[in-house]
């Protein structure tokens, strides 16, 4: 993918859309899966959200105007789909987002797809105590090393607010880890 604008044109051209979309899947499927997985925690939920994300991308690629990077647009859709999924689950189960996160973290030990050790489980528990926006910012910065500028496009907020959220999240996680 030498030139993003050429790639986008291929995605938007009915003649090349299928092949370009398969290429898009190969390029972003794994990164988006792990981004989504950090939000929804469960492997099965992450698979569902990833599928919904790519369906939405496929249906809406013609509306993409290139005002942000393709990467940012994909991440925004994946993030929004993840949050929508969490909200639907909490509403369906009649529990709060915090309770849902806590249940998901507790189920991690039994998750065949979780390969982490006790320390990683503790970190996930600490992250689960954060408000949703701080979770997103922490995960994107700490695990994915996404730059604040790109994060600002994805989350539609200022770089300054993101830096503050990350700093606060780190302090809360440190406090959780030292007290437990």
N, C-alpha and C positions, 0 to 999 in steps of 0.2 A: 504494500500500500504506500506507494511513493508520495502521492499527492492526495490529501484528504478530500479536496473539492472534486477531484476526478472520481474518487471512490463513491462519494455521495451521489454524483451524477449517475454512476452505474447502478447504485441502489434505487434511484428514482426512475430509471429507464425500464419500462416493462420488458424489453428484450433481454436485459442483463440482470434484472432484479434478483432472480432465483440464485444465480451463481454468485453474485455479489453478497447476497444475504447469507449464503453458506459460508463465504469467506468471513463475513462479519461475525457469525456464530463462532467460527474457529478462533478468531482474534480475541473475542471478549467473553466467551462463555465461562471460562474458568474464573477470570477476575471478577465477573459479575456474580457468579455463584458464591464466592467467598465473601464478597461485599454483602450480599443478601443474607448469607448464613450468619454473619456477625450480628445482623439485626434481628432475624427471626429465630435464631439458635438451632432449630431442628433441621436435620438434613431433608426430611420429606417436605417440610414447609418451604425450605429453600428451593428445592426442585420445582415445586408448584409455582412459586413466585418468579423463578427464573423463566419458566415457560410462559407465564403471563406477561412478563417483561418483553420477551422476544416477540410475542404475538402483537403486543402494543406497538413495538418498534416497527414491525413489518407493516402493520396497518397504517402507521402514521409517518413513515419515512418521507412520503411525498410532501408533508407539511414542514419538514425540517428545513429551516432557512439558512443554516450555517452561521447563526448569530453567536453561537458558542461552538466549542470543539465537539465533535461527534462523541468522544469519550465522555464529556460532561453531560451531554444530552442523555446518553445511555444510562449513566449513573443516576441522573435525576429521576428517570423513569423507574429504574430498579429500586431506588430509595422510596419513591412514592408508592410503588406497588407493595413494597415490604411493609410500610407503615399502614397502608390500607388493609393488608392481610392481617397484621397484628390487631388493628382496630376491629375488624370483622370477627376475629376469634374471641377477643375480649367481650364483645357485645353478645356473641352467640353463647359463650360460656358464663356470661353475667359476672365477670371478674374484672379487676382493674388491670391496667398495663403492667404495674409492678408485680401483681400476683401472677400474671401470665409469664413474665420474665423469670420470676422465681421458680415457677413450675418447670419451665423450659431448662433452666440451669440444673435443677435437681434431676431432670431426665437425661442430662448429658452423660453421666457415668454409664448409663445403660445403652447409650447410643453407639452402635457399631462403627459409625463414621467419625466419632470423636477419638482422636489419637493422643490427646493431651495427657499430661501427668497431673499430679495433685496441685502443683504450682499454677499450671494453666487453668485448672478448674477454679482455683481461688481468684485468679485474675478475672475470669468470666463472672464469678459471683460479685466481685467488686464493681465491674462494669454494669452489671444488672441493677445495682443500687442507684445509678445515675439517672437523671431525667433523660428522656428520649433524645433531645438535641445534643446533650453532652455525650451520650453514648455514640451517636453518629459521628460527631466531631472526633472523639477519641479514637474510635475504630479506624476512621479514614486516615487520620494522621499517624497513629502509632503502628497499625498493622499494614496499611497500604501506602504510607508515605505520600499521600496526596498533598500537593501544595495548597496553601491557603487560598491562592487566587482561583485555582480550579474548584476547590471546595465551595468558594463563594458562589461560583456559577451553578454548581450542582444543588446547593441548598438555598440559593437565592437570598443571601445575606451578606453582610460586610466582612471583610477580612479581619477587622478589629474585633468584631463580635466573636468570630470563630477562634481567634487567638485567646481571647478572654475565656471562652467556653472550654477550650482545651486546657488552659492553665488551671481552671477551677476543677475540671474533671481529674486531672493528674493529682491535685492535692487531695481530693476526696478518695481516690483509689489508694493513694499512699496511706491515708488515715485508716481506711478499711483494712488494708493488708497488715499494718502494724498493730491493729487492735484485735485481729483474729488469728 
